[in-house]
Amino acid sequence: MVGSLLYRVVCKLLSVPAVLLRGEAAEDAELLVLRHENVVLRRQLTGPVRYEPADRFWFAALSRLVHRSRWQDVFPVTSGTLLGWHRRFIARKWDHTARRRTVRPSTAAAMKALVLRLAGENPRWGHRRIHGELVRLGHRLGASTVWEILNRAGIDPAPRRCGPTWREFLTAQAKGIIAADFFHVDAVLGARLYALAFLEHGTSRLHITGVTAHPTREWTVQHARNLAGEFGARMESLRFLRRDRDGKYGDAFDAVFEAEELRVIASALRAPRMNAHCERIIGSIRREVLDHVLIKGEGHARQVLAAYQTHYDEHRPHQAHDQLPPDALEHLRAAHDLDVSGRGPVRTRILGGVINEYRYAA
């Protein structure tokens, strides 16, 4: 629009001497054309002659003062080229495309990052669900903008239609699951002992309820009752008990937990991975304690396993809890804010140094 307006102004100014001087104006226009052609040639001594927008502008304006019959002798380009230049300058006057176009403001990088974060943390949310969450947070953003951000990032803007994976399902149900399993302990004189362990999936708390050389169904049921009494009101948050098909459990064992409204789920035959959490903690007990201690008998086994349970619940780091133990989360989070400059950690030996714990002295 600016170029078209300037072109019309120049043409009006050049038309003034054309009206007043008539014949002399045409001669002066021819001289101006020739002089400007000299300028163009001096500017480009080698190679083909290239006319810049300002050159086209000047020649098109001067062509209005020179009779068309003289164009071939005066101008360095053909009459068709001159008319084309003139038409392009005039056509801009009627081009309203720029006026009709509405330019949408660019989306801030922080907003794009927030959209991608919501999409990553909620794979089943579509672009409209994400848009609704952003509106609830007070962000003014269009649903189509959310769709475009997701599409450019290679994320399907529509919600994922398939069900959750096993990892997602177990993570969502972890707070309501407790698992039980037996593991054996070999004493120094060859006797084989059996320990009953329970593991809470949500908090990763370990409960080793008893050790015996002769596990019976009655013994197992009694320890199940002891655990239920220890939990008290906490049993209300549990929904499932996972165990294998060992004959030492029995119907009475299941009845203890079913009375607390838990559903007992037995794993398939020869499928230890269906109770993988218990299998993993049993492996940790063996690698960290039992492989390094000679067990004398039942009493010694109870003492060793009780010490490890305390260490596991109150001190041992857990990857699922940001490297913090389940029973000391708030205490250690507060300890992270302490000034420990110039202080060295104090070592506490567990089981004679088989396990070491480190704390700052009070």
C-alpha positions as CSV (number, residue, x, y, z in Angstrom):
1,M,0.0,0.0,0.0
2,V,2.8,2.5,0.8
3,G,4.5,1.8,-2.6
4,S,1.3,2.3,-4.5
5,L,0.6,5.6,-2.7
6,L,4.1,6.8,-3.3
7,Y,3.9,5.9,-7.0
8,R,0.7,7.9,-7.4
9,V,2.2,10.9,-5.7
10,V,5.2,10.9,-7.9
11,C,3.0,10.6,-11.0
12,K,0.9,13.6,-9.9
13,L,4.0,15.6,-9.3
14,L,5.4,14.8,-12.7
15,S,2.1,15.7,-14.4
16,V,2.4,19.3,-13.2
17,P,5.3,20.3,-15.6
18,A,3.7,18.2,-18.3
19,V,0.6,20.4,-18.2
20,L,2.5,23.7,-17.9
21,L,5.4,23.1,-20.3
22,R,3.8,20.4,-22.6
23,G,6.5,19.7,-25.3
24,E,9.5,20.6,-23.1
25,A,8.3,18.2,-20.4
26,A,8.4,15.2,-22.8
27,E,12.0,16.1,-23.8
28,D,13.1,16.5,-20.1
29,A,11.5,13.1,-19.3
30,E,13.5,11.5,-22.1
31,L,16.7,13.1,-20.7
32,L,15.9,11.8,-17.2
33,V,15.3,8.3,-18.6
34,L,18.7,8.4,-20.4
35,R,20.5,9.7,-17.4
36,H,19.0,7.1,-15.1
37,E,20.0,4.4,-17.7
38,N,23.5,5.7,-17.4
39,V,23.4,5.3,-13.6
40,V,22.2,1.7,-13.9
41,L,24.9,0.8,-16.4
42,R,27.7,2.4,-14.3
43,R,26.4,0.5,-11.3
44,Q,26.7,-2.8,-13.2
45,L,29.8,-2.7,-15.4
46,T,29.8,-6.5,-16.0
47,G,27.2,-9.1,-16.4
48,P,23.5,-8.7,-17.4
49,V,21.7,-5.5,-16.5
50,R,19.4,-6.0,-13.5
51,Y,16.8,-3.4,-12.6
52,E,16.0,-2.9,-9.0
53,P,12.6,-2.0,-7.7
54,A,13.5,1.7,-7.5
55,D,14.6,1.6,-11.2
56,R,11.3,0.1,-12.3
57,F,9.5,2.6,-10.2
58,W,11.3,5.6,-11.9
59,F,10.9,4.3,-15.4
60,A,7.2,3.5,-14.9
61,A,6.5,7.0,-13.6
62,L,8.5,8.7,-16.4
63,S,6.7,6.6,-19.1
64,R,3.5,8.7,-18.5
65,L,5.4,11.8,-19.8
66,V,6.8,10.2,-22.9
67,H,4.6,9.5,-25.9
68,R,4.2,5.7,-26.5
69,S,5.6,6.0,-30.0
70,R,8.9,7.1,-28.5
71,W,9.1,4.3,-25.9
72,Q,11.1,2.0,-28.2
73,D,13.8,4.7,-28.8
74,V,14.0,6.1,-25.3
75,F,13.5,3.3,-22.8
76,P,16.0,0.4,-22.4
77,V,13.2,-2.1,-22.1
78,T,10.2,-3.1,-24.2
79,S,6.9,-1.4,-24.0
80,G,5.3,-4.6,-22.6
81,T,7.8,-4.6,-19.8
82,L,7.0,-1.0,-18.9
83,L,3.2,-1.7,-18.9
84,G,3.8,-4.7,-16.7
85,W,5.8,-2.6,-14.2
86,H,3.0,0.0,-14.3
87,R,0.3,-2.6,-13.7
88,R,2.1,-4.1,-10.7
89,F,2.4,-0.7,-9.0
90,I,-1.2,0.2,-9.7
91,A,-2.5,-3.3,-8.7
92,R,-1.2,-2.8,-5.1
93,K,-3.8,-0.1,-4.6
94,W,-6.6,-2.7,-4.9
95,D,-4.8,-5.5,-2.9
96,H,-6.7,-5.8,0.4
97,T,-5.2,-9.1,1.4
98,A,-3.0,-7.6,4.1
99,R,-6.0,-5.7,5.6
100,R,-8.1,-8.8,5.8
101,R,-5.4,-11.1,7.3
102,T,-5.7,-11.4,11.1
103,V,-2.3,-12.3,12.7
104,R,-2.6,-14.5,15.7
105,P,-0.1,-13.7,18.4
106,S,2.6,-16.3,18.9
107,T,2.3,-18.7,21.8
108,A,4.8,-18.2,24.6
109,A,7.4,-21.0,25.0
110,A,6.3,-21.5,28.6
111,M,2.8,-22.2,27.5
112,K,3.9,-24.7,24.9
113,A,6.0,-26.5,27.5
114,L,2.9,-26.6,29.8
115,V,0.8,-28.1,27.0
116,L,3.4,-30.8,26.3
117,R,3.7,-31.5,30.0
118,L,0.0,-32.1,30.4
119,A,0.0,-34.3,27.4
120,G,3.0,-36.3,28.6
121,E,1.6,-36.8,32.2
122,N,-1.9,-37.6,30.9
123,P,-1.7,-39.8,27.7
124,R,-5.4,-40.3,27.6
125,W,-6.2,-36.6,27.4
126,G,-7.1,-35.2,24.1
127,H,-6.5,-31.6,23.0
128,R,-9.9,-30.4,24.3
129,R,-9.4,-32.0,27.7
130,I,-6.0,-30.3,27.9
131,H,-7.6,-27.0,26.8
132,G,-10.2,-27.3,29.5
133,E,-7.5,-27.8,32.2
134,L,-5.6,-24.7,30.9
135,V,-8.7,-22.6,31.1
136,R,-9.3,-23.8,34.6
137,L,-5.8,-22.7,35.5
138,G,-6.6,-19.2,34.0
139,H,-4.8,-19.4,30.7
140,R,-6.5,-17.8,27.7
141,L,-5.6,-20.2,24.9
142,G,-7.7,-21.6,22.0
143,A,-8.4,-25.3,21.6
144,S,-7.1,-25.1,18.0
145,T,-3.8,-23.7,19.4
146,V,-3.5,-26.7,21.7
147,W,-4.1,-29.0,18.8
148,E,-1.4,-27.3,16.7
149,I,1.2,-27.5,19.5
150,L,0.5,-31.2,20.0
151,N,0.6,-31.9,16.3
152,R,3.9,-30.1,15.7
153,A,5.4,-32.1,18.6
154,G,4.4,-35.4,17.1
155,I,1.8,-36.1,19.7
156,D,-1.6,-37.4,18.7
157,P,-4.1,-34.6,19.7
158,A,-6.8,-37.2,20.1
159,P,-6.9,-39.3,23.3
160,R,-5.3,-42.7,23.3
161,R,-8.1,-45.3,22.9
162,C,-6.4,-48.4,24.2
163,G,-6.3,-49.4,27.8
164,P,-3.5,-48.7,30.3
165,T,-0.3,-50.7,30.4
166,W,0.4,-53.1,33.3
167,R,2.9,-50.5,34.7
168,E,0.2,-47.8,34.6
169,F,-2.4,-50.1,36.1
170,L,-0.2,-51.3,39.0
171,T,1.0,-47.8,39.7
172,A,-2.6,-46.6,40.0
173,Q,-3.6,-49.6,42.2
174,A,-0.4,-49.8,44.3
175,K,-1.9,-48.1,47.4
176,G,-4.5,-50.8,47.6
177,I,-2.2,-53.9,47.2
178,I,-0.3,-55.9,49.8
179,A,1.6,-59.1,48.8
180,A,2.6,-62.1,50.9
181,D,5.3,-64.7,50.3
182,F,7.4,-67.3,52.1
183,F,11.2,-67.5,51.9
184,H,13.6,-69.9,53.4
185,V,16.6,-69.3,55.6
186,D,19.3,-72.0,56.0
187,A,20.9,-72.2,59.4
188,V,24.6,-72.9,60.0
189,L,23.9,-76.5,61.1
190,G,21.8,-77.3,58.0
191,A,18.3,-76.6,59.5
192,R,15.9,-74.9,57.1
193,L,13.7,-72.1,58.5
194,Y,10.8,-70.4,56.9
195,A,9.9,-66.7,57.2
196,L,6.6,-65.0,56.2
197,A,6.9,-61.6,54.6
198,F,4.3,-59.0,53.6
199,L,5.1,-56.0,51.4
200,E,2.8,-53.0,50.8
201,H,3.1,-51.9,47.2
202,G,2.1,-48.3,47.8
203,T,4.5,-47.5,50.6
204,S,7.1,-50.2,50.1
205,R,6.9,-51.1,53.8
206,L,8.2,-54.5,54.7
207,H,6.6,-56.7,57.4
208,I,8.4,-59.9,58.4
209,T,5.8,-61.4,60.7
210,G,7.5,-64.6,61.9
211,V,10.2,-67.3,61.5
212,T,9.6,-71.0,62.1
213,A,11.1,-74.4,61.2
214,H,7.6,-76.0,60.8
215,P,5.2,-73.6,59.1
216,T,1.6,-74.9,59.3
217,R,-1.7,-73.4,58.2
218,E,-2.5,-72.6,61.8
219,W,0.8,-70.7,62.2
220,T,0.2,-68.8,59.0
221,V,-3.3,-67.8,60.0
222,Q,-2.2,-66.6,63.3
223,H,0.4,-64.3,61.8
224,A,-2.2,-63.0,59.3
225,R,-4.4,-62.1,62.3
226,N,-1.5,-60.4,64.0
227,L,-0.8,-58.3,60.9
228,A,-4.5,-57.3,60.5
229,G,-4.5,-56.2,64.2
230,E,-1.3,-54.2,63.7
231,F,-2.7,-52.4,60.7
232,G,-5.9,-51.4,62.4
233,A,-7.6,-48.6,60.4
234,R,-5.0,-48.8,57.8
235,M,-6.6,-52.0,56.4
236,E,-9.4,-49.8,55.0
237,S,-7.0,-48.4,52.4
238,L,-6.1,-51.9,51.1
239,R,-8.1,-53.7,48.5
240,F,-6.1,-56.7,47.2
241,L,-3.8,-59.4,48.7
242,R,-1.4,-61.1,46.3
243,R,0.0,-64.5,47.2
244,D,1.2,-67.7,45.5
245,R,-0.5,-71.1,45.6
246,D,1.5,-72.4,48.5
247,G,-0.4,-75.0,50.6
248,K,0.7,-73.3,53.8
249,Y,-1.9,-70.5,53.3
250,G,-5.3,-72.3,53.1
251,D,-8.8,-71.0,53.2
252,A,-8.6,-69.7,56.8
253,F,-5.7,-67.4,55.8
254,D,-7.8,-65.9,53.0
255,A,-10.8,-65.6,55.3
256,V,-8.8,-63.3,57.6
257,F,-8.3,-60.7,54.8
258,E,-11.7,-61.3,53.2
259,A,-13.2,-60.3,56.5
260,E,-11.4,-56.9,56.1
261,E,-13.0,-56.7,52.6
262,L,-9.8,-57.5,50.7
263,R,-9.8,-59.6,47.6
264,V,-7.3,-62.4,47.6
265,I,-5.6,-63.0,44.3
266,A,-3.5,-66.1,43.8
267,S,-0.8,-66.1,41.2
268,A,-0.6,-68.8,38.5
269,L,1.4,-72.0,39.0
270,R,5.2,-71.5,38.5
271,A,4.8,-67.8,37.7
272,P,6.9,-66.0,40.3
273,R,6.8,-62.8,38.2
274,M,3.1,-62.4,39.1
275,N,4.4,-61.6,42.6
276,A,7.5,-59.8,41.5
277,H,7.5,-57.2,44.2
278,C,7.9,-59.9,46.9
279,E,10.4,-61.8,44.9
280,R,12.5,-58.7,44.5
281,I,12.5,-57.8,48.2
282,I,13.4,-61.4,49.1
283,G,16.4,-61.2,46.7
284,S,17.4,-57.9,48.5
285,I,17.2,-59.7,51.9
286,R,19.5,-62.5,50.6
287,R,22.0,-60.2,48.9
288,E,22.3,-57.6,51.7
289,V,22.0,-59.8,54.8
290,L,21.5,-63.5,54.6
291,D,24.5,-64.1,52.3
292,H,26.8,-62.5,54.9
293,V,25.5,-63.8,58.2
294,L,25.6,-67.3,59.7
295,I,22.2,-68.0,61.1
296,K,22.3,-70.1,64.3
297,G,18.6,-70.8,64.8
298,E,15.1,-69.3,64.9
299,G,15.8,-66.7,67.5
300,H,18.9,-65.5,65.7
301,A,17.0,-65.4,62.4
302,R,14.2,-63.3,64.0
303,Q,16.7,-60.9,65.4
304,V,18.6,-60.5,62.0
305,L,15.4,-60.1,60.0
306,A,13.9,-57.7,62.5
307,A,17.0,-55.5,62.2
308,Y,16.9,-55.6,58.4
309,Q,13.1,-54.7,58.4
310,T,13.8,-51.7,60.6
311,H,16.7,-50.6,58.3
312,Y,14.6,-51.2,55.2
313,D,11.6,-49.2,56.4
314,E,13.4,-46.4,58.2
315,H,16.7,-45.8,56.4
316,R,17.3,-47.7,53.1
317,P,16.8,-45.5,50.0
318,H,13.9,-46.4,47.7
319,Q,13.9,-45.4,44.1
320,A,10.1,-45.3,44.0
321,H,10.2,-42.6,46.7
322,D,12.9,-40.3,45.4
323,Q,15.6,-42.3,47.3
324,L,13.8,-41.8,50.6
325,P,12.7,-44.6,53.0
326,P,8.9,-45.1,53.5
327,D,8.8,-44.5,57.3
328,A,11.0,-41.4,57.4
329,L,9.9,-39.3,54.4
330,E,8.9,-36.1,56.2
331,H,11.8,-36.4,58.6
332,L,14.4,-36.6,55.9
333,R,12.8,-34.0,53.7
334,A,13.2,-31.6,56.6
335,A,16.8,-32.7,57.1
336,H,17.6,-31.8,53.6
337,D,17.1,-28.1,54.6
338,L,19.7,-28.3,57.4
339,D,23.1,-26.6,57.1
340,V,25.6,-29.4,57.1
341,S,28.6,-27.4,56.1
342,G,31.7,-28.5,58.1
343,R,29.9,-31.5,59.5
344,G,30.7,-35.1,58.7
345,P,28.2,-38.0,58.8
346,V,28.3,-40.5,61.6
347,R,28.2,-44.2,60.7
348,T,25.9,-46.6,62.5
349,R,26.8,-50.3,62.2
350,I,23.8,-52.7,61.7
351,L,24.3,-56.4,62.4
352,G,28.0,-55.9,63.2
353,G,28.7,-53.8,60.1
354,V,27.0,-55.9,57.5
355,I,24.9,-52.8,56.8
356,N,26.0,-49.3,57.5
357,E,23.7,-46.2,58.1
358,Y,24.9,-42.6,57.9
359,R,23.4,-39.7,59.8
360,Y,24.5,-36.2,60.9
361,A,25.1,-35.9,64.6
362,A,22.4,-33.9,66.4
